[in-house]
Amino acid sequence: MAWPEGYGKRVLAEVDSTNAEAARIAADLSGPEWILGLTQTAARGRRGRAWVNPLGNFAGTLVMRPSETPDVVALRSFVAALALYDAFEKLTGTSAGLALKWPNDVLLNGGKVAGILLEGIGGPGGHLAIGIGINLIAAPEVSQVEAGAVAPVSLLAETGKRVSPEQMLEALAQAYAEREASFVTYGFAPIRQAWMERAARLGEAVTARMPGREVTGTFEEVDAQGNLVLKTAKGREEIAAADVFF
Ligand SMILES: O=C(O)CCCC[C@@H]1SC[C@@H]2NC(=O)N[C@@H]21
């Protein structure tokens, strides 16, 4: 498999968090760079949660300096989710059981196999860290995740396929570069369309939980801004940030 032109790569035997490392090195980079951490000692998840990261799972961050406004930069969570989907498909030879969960999880046979953490570095106009964690060989216990959340699963347990972090990085970096090129050239529309074709629970009832309130409705679409759109008894709700429960 080819490594994408123009992207750098560094592999660290141990790091606190590849997103934290991205923030440390960003200012010295001259182009996009993948950081692979074989072990992370302080991995972080979305909304300040910890991320369980046993040896053999994938922990990586792409650090880059996008040129768009922050609202457009944030749409890269969909670009990354699609690239993850592509990489799983390529490595396993099938898309059976794969689905994307808004805003940025990858599901396999209904369980969470990968998550994405987008973090800005250095404020507007600065760098972006796209942190990706993949349960390649092990998943945390259900008791370690929030009540009602999608159960974690591993690629190995679900498919019997053993993929190394390095193999995943090669596939993911290539897939990401292709989706990124599409995003930069054609904008969000084709990414949004492809994401929705792979979406979990589209057209079904879901609950979006936000600080202090929750909304249940039919998952209608992801709109042109990346919002989750729910049809509720009170009308259309456009939700920018939430945890989604099925
Ligand atoms: O909560 C989520 O679903 C997102 C998890 C993101 C975890 C990855 S592992 C690599 C990168 N480094 C971190 O500290 N977090 C992200």
The ligand as a Gaussian input file, in Angstrom:
#p B3LYP/6-31G(d) Opt

LIG

0 1
 O      -14.330000       9.768000      22.608000
 C      -14.099000       9.379000      21.446000
 O      -14.852000       8.630000      20.852000
 C      -12.844000       9.854000      20.749000
 C      -11.683000       9.034000      21.143000
 C      -10.391000       9.498000      20.491000
 C       -9.206000       8.736000      21.004000
 C       -7.972000       9.050000      20.214000
 S       -6.664000       7.906000      20.479000
 C       -5.593000       8.928000      19.560000
 C       -5.902000      10.353000      19.951000
 N       -5.148000      10.725000      21.142000
 C       -5.938000      10.950000      22.184000
 O       -5.566000      11.265000      23.321000
 N       -7.222000      10.780000      21.826000
 C       -7.350000      10.420000      20.424000

